[in-house]
Amino acid sequence: MDELIYEDRSFQLLPLDQDPKRLEGFLASQVFVYEQGGVKAYGARNYSEITALFVHPQGRGAGLGKRLLQFLLDGIEGEAVLYVAKTNHPAKQLYERHGFSVTSEFLTEYNGTPVLANKMVRKA
């Protein structure tokens, strides 16, 4: 999981079909994929929550994340919320440029390994 690459420990990535918690959230979301000779980016939202935003390393720096985030936000009326690893500074900077701010910090886990996360909110 790219979101966790800035953590000071490694994580065992589980395939989605072996991770019931992530799978449930993924299946409840609207998923949007950008393809150009393969998947370059995808994003997902569930009502007012952005549940995923990923840009393939080969597609980074081309504005895909910015455009996909704006597309996801265009489908949300009112306040938008997302959750991000506290150490994922590049993602947090992107979100801040789109009006999000950190509203809380909490301890969560991925596959049994603790992770500090931030809740970010964009006011309506």
N, C-alpha and C positions, 0 to 999 in steps of 0.2 A: 504494500500500500504506500504509494508515494506520499500520502499525507504524513506518514510517520518517519520519513527519511531523515528528519532533523532531530529525532529522538536520540538519546545517548545510549540506547540499547537496541538490539535487533528484535524484529517481530516475525513470528511464523505466520505467513499469509495463508489464510484458508480460502479455498475455492468457495464461491458464493453458495453453491449447493450444500456445503458442509458447515455453513455459518448461519444458523437459523435466525439469529437476531438481525444480521445485515440483509438476509434474503427477504425477511418479512417487510422491512422498510423499503427495500428495492421494489418488491411486488406491489406495494401500496402507492408507489410514486408514478408520475408521468415521466417517462424517460425519453430524452432527445439525443440523437446521435449525429455527429458531423463526420461524414466519410469523404475521403478523397484518396482513392487508391488504398483503402483500408480505413479503419476507425482512427480518426485523428483526435476526437474529443467527444465527451458525452456529459450531459447534465441531467439532473432529475429534481423534481419538486413534488411535494405532497401538500396541496393547499398552499399555505403561506410559508412553508418550510422548504428551503433548498436542501435537498438530501444528498446531492452528489454534484461535483464539478471536477472533471478530470480532463487534462490535455496531455496527449502522448508526448513524451520528451522530444520526438522529432518534429512536433507541431508547435512547440513553445516559441514564444517571441514573435509570433505572427498575429497576435491579437485575438486568437480563437477563444481564450478564456474570457476576455473582456466582452466579446460579442455574445458568447453563449450565456454568460452571467446576465447580461442585459436582456437577452431573450427570455430567460427564466423569470426575471423580475417583471417584465412586461405582462406576464400571465398572473401576477399576484396583485390583488387589490388590497390596499392597506399595508399594515406592518409586515415585514419579511423577517424571517429568522433562519439562522444556520448555526451549525456547530463545527468547530475546527480544532485540531490539535494546537495547543498553546505554542509549540515550537515551530509551527508552519508559517513563518513570517512572510514568505512571498504571497501565499494565499490571503493572509490577513491584510496585507497591503492592498491587494486587489479589491477585497471586500470593503476596506475603508475608503478607497477611491470611489466606490459606488454607494457611499452613504451609511455603511454599517459601522457600528461601534461595539466594543466589547462591553457586555452588561454583567457577565459573571464568569467565574472560573470554578471548575469542579474536577474531581477525580473520577475517571471512568476506567474502563478496561477494554483491551482488545485481546481476545483469545487468552484471557487470564492474566495478561500483563497490564499493570496500571499505567495510565496515561493522563496527564493533565490536559484539560480541554477548555475552550472558551465558548460561551454562547455569545453570538453577535446578532444584533438587531438593527434593522433599518426602519426608522419611523415612517409612517405614511405621509 
